Amino acid sequence: MSRVCIQSGDFDAGAEMSALRAADGGVGAVVAFVGTVREHGSGAAVSAMELEHYPGMTEAAIEAMVDEAFTRFDIRAARVIHRVGLLQARDQIVLVLVTGAHRGAAFQACEFLMDYLKTQAPFWKKEHGPDGAHWVDARVADDEALARWGIQGGNAR
C-alpha cells in the first residue's frame, strides 16, 4: 500500500483504515480526517469543485511532507488519498490517516499533514456555482495554521 495516492475515483475510508491498521499490532490510535466539497465557498453557492494537479510532482511533494511528519511525530503509519477531477458538492475530496502507539502524536501528525495539504500541496481548485466558475485562492488562516509548525506558507493574497 502506497502512502500517497492521487485519484479521480472515490475512496472507502473504513476500508483504508482497516488496511492501514491490519499489518501493525502496535497501533493504539488511528486518526482520520475526511474532507468534503462544501455547498458554500467564498460566500457563494457551490455545485461542484474541479481539482487539478501535476502528476508525479504532487505525489512527490506530499511524500516529502509525510516523511517530515515521521521526523516530527512518533507515528507508525500515514496514508493520504486526494481526489482530482470534477467533484460534486458533498463528495469526498481527501483522506488523511495516521496511526500511532498513542493518540497525541497521531492527532498532531494528522493536523500537520492537513495544514500542509491546504497550503503547500500543488493542487489548483476551481469552484463552480450559479454565477459561473472561479479559482479558489489560498486563505490567510490556512497560512497561519501552517506557520504554527514553523513553515512559511505565503500563498494567501
N, C-alpha and C positions, 0 to 999 in steps of 0.2 A: 504494500500500500504506500503510495507516494504521500509526502507530507503536504504538497500543494497541488491543487487541481483547478484549472480554469476550464469551464464547460458551459455549453448552452443549455443543456438539459437540467431538470430539477434534481434535487438530492433528497435522500431519506435520512434525516438527522438521527433517528433512532438506530438505524442500521449502521450508519457511520460510527456512532458512539460505541455500539456493541463490538464492532470490528476493531476499534482502537483499543478497547479495554481487554479484549479476549486474549491477547498474547502476553499480558503482563499482570501477574498475581500481586505485584507490589503497589498497584493503583489503589489509592484510598479516596481519591476525589476525581471527578470529571466535571469540568466546567464547559458549558456550551453557550454560544451566542449565535442566534439566527437573526439575520437582518432581512427585512421585507420591504417591498415597494409601498410607500405610504400613498394614500389617496390625496394628500395635500402636501405640496412642497413649495417653498418660497412664497407662501401666501396664496397660492392658486391651486385649483383642482388638477390632479394628475391622473391620467388614464393609463399611462404606460411610461416606462423608462427604458432607454436604449443605452447599453453599456458597450464601450469599445476598449480594446487593449492592443498592445504589441505582443504577439505570441513569442514566447521564448524570453523576451526581456521582462515581461510581467512576472512570469513564474520565477525567474532568477532573482528578481528584486524581493519577492515575498519569501523565497527560500532563505535569502540572506537575513531577513528580519526574523524568521523562525530560528535560525542559528543564533541570532542575538538574544532571542527570548531564552534559549537554553543556557546562554552565558550568564544572563542576568538573574534567572529564577531557577529554583530547584524543581524542575518539572521532568516528567518521564516521557511524555509524547505530546505532539501537537499535529493538528491537521487543519488546513484551510482549503475550503472549496468556495470559489467565487464564480458566479454565473456571468455570462456576457450575452449580448444579443438584445432582442426586444422582449421585455418583461412587462406583464400587466400589473395593475395595482393589486396588491396583496400577495403577489408572487414572492417566493423566497429569492434573495439575492446572494447572501453569504452565510457560510457556516464556519465558525471557529471553534475547534475542540481542543482542550488542553487537559492532560492528565497529570496528576502529581500524587505523591505519597500523602500530602496534606492539602487542604483546600486553599490556604492563604496564597501559596505560590502559584497554584493553578488559576485562581481568580486574577492575580496580578498579571500573569503572563497573558491571559485572555484579553484583559483590558489593554495591555501594551500592544498586542497584535492588532486589536480593533482600532486603537488610536493611530497606529501606523497605516493600516489599510485605508482609513478615512482621509488621510492627508498625503501620503507618500507613494502608495502603490500606483503604478501607471495605468489608471483607468480613466476613461472620459465618459461622463454621464450626460444624457440629454433627456429632459422631461418632456412628455407630450401631454397636452391638455386641450381644452376647448378653444383656446386662443392660439394654438399652434405649438411649436416645439422650441425649446431653448436649452443651451448648455448650462449645466449646474456649476457654479463657482465654488471654490473652497470657502469654508466659513472660518472666521477668526476663532470661534470657540473650538473648532477642531484642531487648529494650530496650537492653541493654548493647552489643550489636553495632551498633545504630543510633547510640548515643552516640559511637562512635569517629569518626563523620562529623560530629560537632558538632550532632546533632539529638536533642532530648529526646523520648523515647517516652512514658514514664509510663503505659503501658497495662497493665502486668503487675500482678497482685494479689499 
